[in-house]
Amino acid sequence: MATGRGTTGPTKRDRREEARETARRMREEAAKKARRRKIVVQSSVIVGIVAVLAIIGVVVFTSMGPGASAANPKNMASGGILLTSPTQATSTPAIPAGGKPTPTKMELNGKTAHIQIWLDYQCPYCDQFETTNNAQIKQWLQDGSATLEVHPVAILDSSANKQYSTRSAAAASCVANSDPDKFFDINAALFAKQPDEQTGGGLSNAQILSIFKDAGVSSKAITDCVNNQTFASFITTMTSDATANSQLKNPTSGGFGTPTVFVNGERYQGGFTDAAQFAAFKDAAVKDAGSGKTITFPTAS
């Protein structure tokens, strides 16, 4: 008579194999659980890092304020600063972040010349125009027969001049932002101390600030603005806008250059060293434009 499980029950070998199989399945399940835990932990870390970076980005953006990546100065809503006298600038808010310049509206009365100049403080031709015409433009501003809108741009940057075109234009924008009524004086002073385009190395920020101080402009706000190049991106953007604007391109060359000068929307194409020629052009442009209407230039795109 048989005893135990009988001939149909699992053998000792079968029981060992079953135990091994059970152990194998348990090891595999444990490994799967370990892998799942690793994936969850890694995902949580990644999500945490992304969240932290997002928070940092928000904090940085908020602390720098609107338009932080391209800070815009006050009193240059058109991309330039509008002077109605040698000591009086028109107050305007800064161009909003991501916004475009708003062309200045010019009231034509048959008497007033609205002069607009796009200039580069490293440009020798701009220096010629400034040196030749500064005194008479100042007189026209004083007697109310003209307004002057100055658009600093940067087309002559180089490693040799340490990007002086941008640095000087950005520095001038600091004055437009903080001490706009002194802009006429610092504009003339920058040209009076213009470094040589071919051999000069560009003026340092300290030298620019010294020029401003001699012209009666000095403050911590302007010093910080110049040293930090707060408005460098603004100048880069305004330069790109100017060079791409078909209305500002020279009809002869087809390109943009400085100085580019308009009076009541009419381009000046005369010499840069003849004050009488520019004065005659100014009078003719006022007459040609007529009176009793309002124009903008450049016209809004």
VOGU-3710 file (C-alpha; in Angstrom, 3 decimals, decimal comma):
1> matgrgttgp> 0,000/0,000/0,000  1,269/3,366/-1,009  2,043/6,060/1,462  2,513/9,862/1,344  1,269/11,876/-1,692  1,134/8,850/-3,834  2,574/8,401/-7,274  0,625/11,349/-8,747  2,079/14,032/-6,410  5,047/16,386/-7,227
11> tkrdrreear> 8,463/14,928/-6,744  11,188/16,454/-4,672  12,804/17,727/-7,857  9,545/19,280/-9,009  9,229/21,091/-5,697  12,785/22,520/-6,060  12,044/23,717/-9,580  8,791/25,303/-8,416  10,640/27,087/-5,611  13,273/28,350/-8,016
21> etarrmreea> 10,585/29,606/-10,421  8,771/31,369/-7,610  12,016/32,988/-6,480  12,789/34,081/-10,061  9,373/35,684/-10,461  9,789/37,477/-7,153  13,217/38,817/-8,211  11,781/40,037/-11,532  8,850/41,727/-9,812  11,197/43,377/-7,327
31> akkarrrkiv> 13,401/44,589/-10,188  10,371/45,983/-12,027  9,259/47,819/-8,886  12,767/49,228/-8,442  12,809/50,465/-12,038  9,390/52,078/-11,610  10,546/53,816/-8,434  13,660/55,096/-10,257  11,585/56,476/-13,126  9,190/58,181/-10,708
41> vqssvivgiv> 12,076/59,714/-8,750  13,835/60,912/-11,920  10,594/62,395/-13,281  9,940/64,153/-9,996  13,457/65,614/-10,007  13,077/66,827/-13,607  9,685/68,370/-12,876  11,162/70,025/-9,803  14,079/71,446/-11,749  11,770/72,777/-14,472
51> avlaiigvvv> 9,548/74,368/-11,829  12,530/76,004/-10,126  13,843/77,335/-13,450  10,388/78,674/-14,282  10,197/80,428/-10,913  13,682/81,883/-11,407  12,662/83,100/-14,861  9,549/84,789/-13,496  11,517/86,400/-10,665  14,207/87,691/-13,036
61> ftsmgpgasa> 11,656/88,977/-15,541  9,590/90,622/-12,828  12,578/92,217/-11,136  13,845/93,639/-14,424  10,431/94,931/-15,401  8,626/95,289/-18,752  10,878/95,273/-21,774  13,740/94,041/-19,654  15,397/92,293/-22,570  15,288/95,536/-24,515
71> anpknmasgg> 14,828/98,447/-22,112  13,451/101,551/-23,793  14,121/105,152/-22,722  11,480/107,700/-21,948  11,138/110,716/-24,251  12,050/108,702/-27,362  8,657/107,327/-28,380  9,462/107,931/-32,060  12,876/106,310/-31,710  14,336/109,815/-31,418
81> illtsptqat> 14,086/112,728/-29,002  12,098/115,795/-30,082  13,483/119,199/-29,061  11,368/122,330/-29,307  14,165/124,565/-28,014  17,839/124,031/-27,126  16,726/123,464/-23,528  13,309/121,857/-23,935  12,524/118,280/-24,950  9,072/116,848/-25,541
91> stpaipaggk> 8,072/114,406/-22,807  6,844/110,990/-23,974  6,502/107,586/-22,320  8,900/104,793/-23,215  8,014/102,518/-26,096  6,168/99,562/-24,503  7,885/96,191/-24,371  7,570/94,627/-27,801  6,109/97,852/-29,181  7,069/99,912/-32,205
101> ptptkmelng> 8,113/103,576/-32,438  5,326/106,084/-33,021  6,243/108,635/-35,719  5,960/112,240/-34,568  3,021/114,264/-35,843  4,160/117,551/-37,379  1,820/120,500/-37,606  2,537/122,412/-40,794  1,947/126,159/-40,488  4,072/127,513/-43,330
111> ktahiqiwld> 6,679/128,825/-40,858  8,139/125,992/-38,807  10,799/123,583/-40,068  10,568/120,149/-38,475  14,111/118,814/-38,786  14,740/115,102/-38,289  18,254/113,629/-38,217  19,401/110,008/-38,034  23,016/110,097/-36,894  25,901/107,972/-35,638
121> yqcpycdqfe> 28,280/109,544/-33,107  31,220/107,807/-34,812  30,236/109,054/-38,294  32,608/111,762/-39,647  29,946/113,085/-42,065  27,558/113,475/-39,135  30,288/115,462/-37,396  30,638/117,663/-40,484  26,896/118,318/-40,594  26,762/118,981/-36,853
131> ttnnaqikqw> 29,781/121,296/-36,827  28,491/123,201/-39,850  24,880/123,606/-38,804  24,789/123,482/-35,009  24,812/127,243/-34,470  22,029/128,025/-36,941  19,865/125,110/-35,830  20,247/126,315/-32,254  19,134/129,782/-33,346  16,122/128,375/-35,194
141> lqdgsatlev> 15,139/126,443/-32,072  15,497/129,555/-29,950  13,329/131,727/-32,210  10,722/129,001/-32,697  11,215/128,578/-36,432  12,285/124,944/-36,112  12,027/121,772/-34,065  14,745/119,125/-33,999  14,260/115,375/-33,691  17,474/113,395/-33,177
151> hpvaildssa> 17,590/109,642/-33,827  20,866/108,085/-32,592  21,729/104,882/-34,463  24,795/102,648/-34,671  26,159/101,539/-38,041  29,905/101,984/-37,455  30,518/99,577/-34,590  33,748/97,594/-34,705  35,975/95,622/-32,386  38,602/98,347/-32,872
161> nkqystrsaa> 36,332/101,081/-31,489  34,820/98,726/-28,891  31,311/99,181/-30,361  31,541/102,920/-29,796  28,603/103,699/-32,073  26,252/101,652/-29,915  27,813/102,705/-26,607  27,661/106,431/-27,393  24,121/106,253/-28,787  22,984/104,246/-25,760
171> aascvansdp> 24,683/106,793/-23,498  22,894/109,652/-25,266  19,643/107,746/-24,723  20,429/107,694/-20,995  20,415/111,497/-21,074  17,186/111,526/-23,095  15,653/109,321/-20,409  16,916/111,102/-17,273  17,831/114,677/-18,260  16,177/115,277/-21,661
181> dkffdinaal> 16,404/119,069/-21,616  20,205/118,724/-21,757  20,177/116,567/-24,865  21,046/119,344/-27,327  24,185/120,143/-25,336  25,418/116,559/-24,966  24,678/115,852/-28,627  26,979/118,694/-29,664  29,569/117,714/-27,045  29,810/114,122/-28,300
191> fakqpdeqtg> 30,613/115,371/-31,797  33,100/117,913/-30,483  35,048/115,010/-28,937  34,418/112,469/-31,691  37,240/109,879/-31,926  38,848/109,341/-35,328  36,982/106,664/-37,270  40,131/105,118/-38,760  42,688/105,384/-35,974  40,621/105,994/-32,842
201> gglsnaqils> 39,759/103,215/-30,437  36,437/104,681/-29,411  35,911/106,585/-26,179  35,511/104,648/-22,936  32,332/104,913/-20,878  34,306/106,972/-18,355  35,310/109,417/-21,107  31,709/109,673/-22,320  30,589/110,450/-18,764  33,316/113,079/-18,502
211> ifkdagvssk> 31,993/114,729/-21,690  28,500/114,709/-20,205  29,748/116,238/-16,962  31,495/119,042/-18,847  28,190/119,674/-20,643  26,372/119,968/-17,317  24,960/116,444/-17,101  25,921/114,312/-14,122  23,916/111,964/-11,923  24,123/108,477/-10,467
221> aitdcvnnqt> 21,207/107,398/-12,654  23,018/108,426/-15,833  26,341/107,004/-14,648  24,743/103,621/-13,934  22,806/103,740/-17,196  25,938/104,441/-19,257  28,086/101,863/-17,479  25,375/99,201/-17,694  24,584/100,081/-21,315  20,927/99,962/-20,350
231> fasfittmts> 19,693/101,115/-23,743  22,116/99,247/-26,011  19,384/96,852/-27,170  17,101/99,812/-27,865  19,755/101,319/-30,131  20,249/97,993/-31,916  16,512/97,754/-32,541  16,210/101,361/-33,738  19,184/100,848/-36,057  17,581/97,752/-37,556
241> datansqlkn> 14,313/99,643/-38,031  16,089/102,558/-39,714  18,178/100,454/-42,091  15,098/98,440/-43,114  12,841/101,472/-43,641  12,510/102,161/-47,361  11,552/105,793/-46,657  14,959/106,418/-45,081  17,028/104,785/-47,809  19,012/106,997/-50,151
251> ptsggfgtpt> 17,269/106,974/-53,535  20,651/107,054/-55,289  22,484/104,309/-53,424  19,447/102,370/-52,286  20,915/102,007/-48,801  20,701/103,729/-45,451  23,536/105,962/-44,286  24,211/108,722/-41,796  23,498/111,509/-41,528  20,006/111,102/-42,954
261> vfvngeryqg> 18,222/114,449/-42,727  14,612/115,387/-43,475  12,789/118,696/-43,130  8,983/118,526/-43,078  9,220/115,095/-44,660  11,548/116,176/-47,503  15,008/114,631/-47,791  18,079/116,857/-47,701  20,587/115,778/-50,361  22,972/118,722/-50,245
271> gftdaaqfaa> 26,472/119,047/-48,834  27,310/118,510/-45,183  29,730/121,438/-44,933  27,612/124,242/-46,410  25,417/125,961/-43,828  23,900/128,350/-46,363  22,848/125,445/-48,567  21,088/123,707/-45,711  19,399/126,946/-44,611  18,092/127,496/-48,136
281> fkdaavkdag> 16,849/123,921/-48,278  15,106/124,352/-44,927  13,224/127,430/-46,162  12,241/125,697/-49,409  11,048/122,584/-47,567  8,805/124,686/-45,320  7,315/126,379/-48,371  6,900/123,106/-50,281  5,098/121,441/-47,362  2,546/124,233/-47,170
291> sgktitfpta> 0,325/124,791/-44,138  -2,905/123,804/-42,532  -2,259/120,075/-42,279  -0,577/117,484/-40,108  1,917/114,924/-41,371  3,951/112,130/-39,863  7,361/111,014/-41,043  8,317/108,304/-41,448  4,742/107,319/-42,095  3,507/104,595/-39,773
301> s> 3,991/101,117/-41,255
//
